[in-house]
Amino acid sequence: MFFCLEAAGTTLTVTPTDPSFAIETRDLTLVWKYTLDGSVAFAQFLNITGGGSGERIARQLSQGGSVNVDTKYQDRFTVVITGSQASLKIRGVQRSDQGKYQFTLSPTGPGVILHEVEVIVQALANFTNVSSDAILLEGQDLQLFCIASGKPDPNITWVRISPSGIVSDVSHRRTTLDFKNINWTETGTYRCIANNGVEDPVSHTISVTVLFSPNAHPQDKYYVGRQKSVSLDCMVDGYPIPTITWTPCNAQENVCDQSMLNISKVQNDGVYTCTAKNSLGNDSASTSLVIGAKVINLTLTITNKECNDYDQSFWQKLKEAILALFPDSSDLEVRYIGHSCGSLIVELALEFASIVSEASVVNTLRTAATNNNFGEFAVNASSIQGIAVDESPSTPPTGKTTGRSSDGMV
């Protein structure tokens, strides 16, 4: 409320914001500025929160005279009144200070000033009771809580913080966060945030650690070229952090207790088992190591031919015989690597559109050899084997040859 009976130069020029907001425990100063017709004859501050005539805080009977502050208010209230402004300062604001305050001034000349302002006391959000970090077994129940006070009452919001620091909303707005039959994937950092609109929100962070037995899940299958190197990877979940063991594994040649098993110069297909173990249990899973690629390099022995029978026509007929054995592989290419004597030993490469296992190709060719399905060629089934080849396939000779020398030249 504002009232000013103006006479000549008596008028208010500045008043406090109404309502004025104060924060608990901090200081609040209310200021009025004015011009007067004459000087101050009488001024006072009243607490009119309870209605009626109010309760006097302080008064001054003349300009320059002393300001008398009521005993009840002397500890925390300071009043200053001059010929141009008056101020009411409340030190260490308390919630009980909320209410209405009235300033009255009568000058020596005509006129009077009367103004009221409402003070609303707010309190910063503050946690009064919060959960500590939690460690529990998978499958147990857990309740996290964050209890906060403030004026107005704070709202509580929960968020989850990823290991990389990304904050995701848990979409939960209560003082408690409940986990029923907790899963290990719920391990993480949770933050409760209390916000009542008074300055910045406050937050509290809680770490949740779920203990669980290991889960081992290596890749189902690895393809690797003959005599090439490969790394088998066993992905493991579990806490406490599990130990890992690979079998079969030669500890003198390989590191057998890491998630990665490195194998050099692979000679055979095989099955490798990864076992993960911690204090809560163990788990094993296997992966298949298969010699295979898009290009399968082979050697075979043709028993009804001699070295001097080998020419371009020979090669073309052999290609056609092999292509006929793989009718479903329309993109198959058969390429020449080399040949040598001893009957007639041919090295060749079969290039498929996708990765195939060496064993399946060898088995197909051996079955064909056993059943005499190589056309005019008699092939020793047991001679069909995968080989390792470092160099690129060569171009087959165009004329008859007498074999290959030790340096590989025809």
N, C-alpha and C positions, 0 to 999 in steps of 0.2 A: 504494500500500500504506500502511496506517495501523496503527501499533502503539503502544499506550500501556499500560504497566504501572502502573496507578493505585495510589497509596499515599497515604492521607490526602488532601491537596488537589492532587496533581499530575495535571493533565488538559489536553488540548487543547480549546479552545473555538471556534477559527476556523482553517480550513485553505484553501489555494488551491484553485480549481476544478481538477479533474483529468479530462481533460487541460486544461492552460492553453494558449490560443492566443496566439502573439506574431506581430507583423507586422515583417517584415524592415526594418531601419534605425531602427525605433522602440524605445523603452525598454519593458522589462517588469519589474514588481515583484511578487514573490511574498511573501505575508505569512502568518505563523502567529501565533495568539494562544493564550495558555495561562495556567493558574494553577499555581503550584509549591508543594510542601511544602519550604519552605526557600528557598534562592537558587540561582543557576546555579553548578554546580560544573564542568560541561564541556558545550560545545556545538560542533557542527561542521556544515558543508555538504559533501556529496560529489556528484560527477558520476558516476553509476553507469550511464551509457549503455552502456559496453563490457562490463558484467557484472563479476563478481568482487567484490573489496572496494571497487572504485571509485577515483576520483581526487579527492583533497581539494581543495576550493576555498578554504575558510577554517575557522578554529577559534578558540574562546575558552576559556581555562582557568578563569576564575572570573568571577562577576558583577562588572561594572565594570572588568574587566581589558581589555586591548587585544585587538582582533580581528586575527589574523594571516591575511592573504590571500595565497594562493600566488602566486608570481611570474608564472606563466602567466596568471592571471586578474586581476591588479592593474589592467590598463588599462581594463577594461570592467565588472568585477564589484564591487559594493559590498555589504557585509554589516553589518547592525546587529543586535545581540542584547542584549535587556534582560531584566529580571525578569518581564515580562508578554508580550513579543512578540519575534519575530525576522523579519527581512526579507532577501530576496536580490534585488538589483536588477541587471539586465543592461542596460547602455547600448548603444544601436545594435545591436540584435539581428542576428545573422548566421545563415545557414542551418545552419552548423556547430554552433550552440547547441542545435539540436533534440536532445532526449534525455530521460533520467530524472535527477531530482535528489532527494537524500535529506537530510532534516534530522533531526539527532539531538541530544537534550538530556538531561543527567543533573543533577538537582538535588542540593543538599546533603542533603536528606532522602530518604526512600524513593521509588522509582518511576523511570521512564524514559520519554522520548517519542521515538518513531521514526516518521517519515512520509515517504512518497515521492510525487512528483508528476511527471507527464510533460509536457514542453513541446513543442508542435508549432509550428514556424515556418512562417508563410505569407508570400507576397509578393504585393503588389498587381499586378493585370494592367497591363502596360505594352507599348506598341508599340515594336518594335525596327527594323522596316523596313516602309514603306508606300508605296503608289503616289502619285505627284504627279498634278495635274490633267492630263487628256488631251484633245487636239484631234486628230481624225482624219477621213478621208473615209468617207462612207457606203460600205458593202461591205467595209471592212477588218475585220481581227480585232483584238480588244483583250483584254488580261488585266489586271485590277486585283488587287492583293494587299495584305493586311494581315497582318503577322507579329507576334505578340505573345508575351511571356514572362510568367511568373507562377508561383506555387505555391499551389494546384494549377495545372496547365496550363489556360489560358483556352479557352473556347469562342468561336468567331467567328461572328457573325451579320451578314448584309447586309440593309440596308433601302434603299428608294428614297424620296426626299423630293420631293413635288410642288412646283411654284412657289408654291402657296398655303400650303405648310408641312405638308401632310398626309403622314404617314409610312405607307408601305405595305411589308409584309413581302415581301422578294424570295424568301423560302423557300430560302435558300442558306446552308449552315452549314459552309463551308470557308474556308481562308485566302485562296483565290483566287476571283474572279468573272470568268467567261469570256464574251465576246461573239464569236460567229461571224457573219461577214457582217453587221456591225452596221447597224441601220436608224436613220433619223433620229429615229424616235419614241422611241428609247432615249437621246436626249439628256437630260441631267438631273443631279441631284445624288444621289450614292450615299454611304451611311454604313456603315462597318464598326464593329461593337461587340464589344469583348472583355470577357468576364465569367467570372470564376472563383469568384464567391461571396464574395470578400474585399472588403468595402466596396462602393462604387459601381462599375459598369462604366465603362470608358473607351471613347471613340469617336474616329473620324477621318473627315472628310468629303472626298470626291473629286468634282470637277466633270468631267463628260464632255460634250464638245461635238462633235457630228457635223456635218460640212460636207456640204451636198448641193445639187444644182441645183434651181431653182425648180419649183413646181407651182402653176399658176393654175387656180382652179375657181370662176368666177362662177356665179350662179344661172342656170338654163337659160333662163328667160323672165320678162319683166316685162310686166304689163298696166298701162296708164295711160290715164286719160280724155283726150280731145282737148283740147289747149291746157293740160293740167295739167302739173305738175312731177313729176319722178321722180329717184331716186338709184340708180345702178347700183353694186353692190358687188362687187369682185373679191377674193375670199379667196385669199391667197398664202402658201404655205409655201416655205421656203428659207433657207439660211444659208451665207455671209454674207447679211444681209438684202437681198432683191432690190429693184431699182428697178422702178417700174410705169409703163406707158404705155398710154393708151387711144387707139384709132382706130375711126372718125373722131372727131376732136375739134378744135374751134377754140380754140387757145390764147389768143386775144384775148377769148373769151367764157367759157371754162371752164378749170378747173384739170385738166390732162390727165395729171399724174404722181402722183396719189394713188390709194389703193385705191378711193375713192368718186368716181364721176363724176356730178355734178349737172346735170341737163338741165331747162330751164324751157320751158314752153309747147310741148309736144310736138305736132308737126304731122303727122308721118308715121311709119309703121312703119320699123324699121331693125335692122341687125345691128351690134353694137359688139364690138370685140375688145380684150381685156386681155392685154398682154404683160409678163411678169415676167422680169428678167434679173439675174444676178450673175456672179461670176468663174468659176463652174463650168458655166454654161449658161443657157438661156432656155426659156420655155414660153409658149404662147399659147392662149387659149380664148375662145370667143365667147358672147354672150348676145343673145337676140332681144328687141327692144323692140316691143311690140304695142299699138296703140291699141285699147283694149277695156275693158269694164266690164259690170256687170249691166244698166245702162241705156245704150242706144245712141240718141243724138239724131241725127235725120236731117231732110233737106229733100228734097222731090221735087216735080216739076211735072206737073200733070195737064193735058194739052193739049186734051181734049175737053169741058172744063167751064169755066165762068166764075165770077167772084167771087159773083155773085148767085144761083148754084146751090147755094151752101154753106149747109146747115142741119143740124139734128140727124140727119135721115134720111141725108143725104149722109155725115156722119161715121160713122154706124153701118155703112153699107155698105162704106166704106173700111176700117174696122177689121176687118170680117169678111173682106174680100179679103186683107188683110195676114196675119191669123191663119191663113188657109188655106195660106199659103206656108211656115208653120213647124209642120207637123203633129206633130213630135216635141217641141215645147215647150209642154206642156199648161198650164204656169203663166205663159205669156207674157201681158203686159198691153201694150196699145197706148194711149198717152195723148196727148192734144192739147197742143201747145205754142202754135201760132198759124198764121195763114195770111195770104197777101197776093195781090195781083193780078199779072197777067202770065201769061195763061191763068189757072191757079189754082195757086199755090205753097203747099204745106202743110208745116208743121214739126211733127214728132211725135217721141215717145219710145217705144222698145220696151224694156220691162223684162223681163229674163229671170230665172230662178231662180238662175243661176250666171253667172260671168263668161264673156263671149264676145268675140271680136274684132270690131271695127267692120267690118273688111274683109270678113269672112265674111257678115255681115248685108247689107252693101251689095251684095256679089256676088249673093246670093240674090235681092234685090229687083231688081237690074238684069237678071238672067236672066229673072225673071218678066215684067218690063216688055217685054223684047225678044220674049218668046213670047206677049205679050198675055194674061197670066195674072192681071191685076188686075180681073177681072170686067168691069163696064161702064165701067171707067176706062181711058183711054189715058194712059200715063205715059211721059214722056221718060226713057229709061234713063240717059242721061248726066247728067241733072239730079239723080239720087239721090246724095247726098253726106252724109258725116258733118259735123255742126256742133257748135260749143261753145255751151252754154247755161248761163248763170249762175243764172237764176231757175228756180223750180219750174214744172212744166207747168201750163198754165192749163186752165180748164173750157171745153169747146167751146161756141159759141153755140147757142141753141135756135131762133133764127129766121134768115131769109135775111139776108146781110150784103153790104155794098158794098166791103169791103176793110179794110185796116188803115192808120191814119195813121202819120206818122213817129215819134210818141211811143209807138207800140205799142198804142194803144187801138183797138178795133174800133168 
